[in-house]
């Protein structure tokens, strides 16, 4: 079985966060509690060499959502993953692939 991964990479601070699709789905379920904060925000700015370039406004709002949901999570592994993702998002100019 081939393991599928998703990578978030900051061109600003050169940090990255990667996880298997199953973990990304689990984290997406947690973050979806605040999905209404993103309803009017365009997520993608474009595509470059098969990487999706995230809109800066979307990245800022996603970082804020992570900050809000962190206090409600008891699973230390998920908290660590969210902190790592937040660190990437705060670096600016984020691509996903």
Secondary structure, DSSP 8 states (H G I E B T S, - for coil): ----EEEEEETTT--EEEEEHHHHHHHHHHHGGGGGGGTT---EEEEETTEEEE-HHHHHHHHHHHHHHHTT---HHHHHHHHHHHHHHTTSSEEE-
